[in-house]
Amino acid sequence: DVLGMNSGNGLAWLAPSSTSSGWSLTGNNNADPANGYFLGTRDSLPLELRVYGTRALRLEPGSSGTPNVIGGSAANLVGNGYVGATIGGGDSNTNTASFTTIGGGSINNASASWATVGGGYANTAGGSGATIPGGYNNTANGNYSFAAGQNAHAIYNGSFVWGDGSAGASDNAPNEFQVLATGGVGLYTGSANVNIVSSGALTFGGSTRQ
């Protein structure tokens, strides 16, 4: 069978003899885009690809040839009027700005231009160019800020915040580096290691400072 128009009622799989051109279930030859061949639409309506009757991919036209690409659950969405946004998969993720990216996960939001959430759960990248790689309940609302782990909140521009989830972690000013790690912090530079252990002791290699 080939994919073709069914008496003007939309796309359908038809016998090869009933259509002069179409997309075969076993593949097509010579479908060179340089010759104008493509699989898609010519109007301003979105295009959806479904599996087992459920939406798996949605392509939305955008202005200036900048479409939105939305994979995963039908509960994933890009707000009206935004372009160049991408959701790779997952469920209940929302992009509410142009040129934003959510890789997957659930209940994540990218709400400022060029913001990125890699995945995880209940994360919000609300600053321009802000990044959250994943984790849980993190926010990066400062422009070009970074938040990761669990319950980490980068409020100011240019800040980096890591949280271990034992309590909320946040920055206090722009361009800060904040880490909440109740198990200790280690910086490894060859043999001259620097460690801050949970007791509060600071060690330099074999030496200890209180």
C-alpha angles and dihedrals in degrees: 000000000000132000109249145136114292107215091309093302097109139276120332140160106260137180111267091243092060097059133042095213137013146124112288124222087230095048137266134260128223094012091152113173088211086068093052099262117143143146109234146059139306100205134069096264123111121256121223132195115202135195121199086355094302126111113256101164133021125188115196122192116238135192119278091016095296107132129188116241114206120181130177129026123019085238090071111096148169117220120250116277098019123120139193093030124146134199113180099194144297127098138292095003119151134199112197101174137050123270094017127143134208115178098196141283123111138295094001124149134200107191107166130060115278092007118146136202113183096197140283126112134301097354125150127199102192103160126082109267091001120153136209113175094196138283127116135304096351125151130196105186099153117091111263090001128144130216127176144161116035129329093355118152125193103192102165132062117274096007129141118210129180122184130189093202096247087112138341115295122202144156126252102205141008120292095018130150110215127176128180106195112152091183092061139266127260130193111190119200106161113284095341098078122178116206134177106196126199092260089064096250117141115213129194108192104301095347126091130206125188 
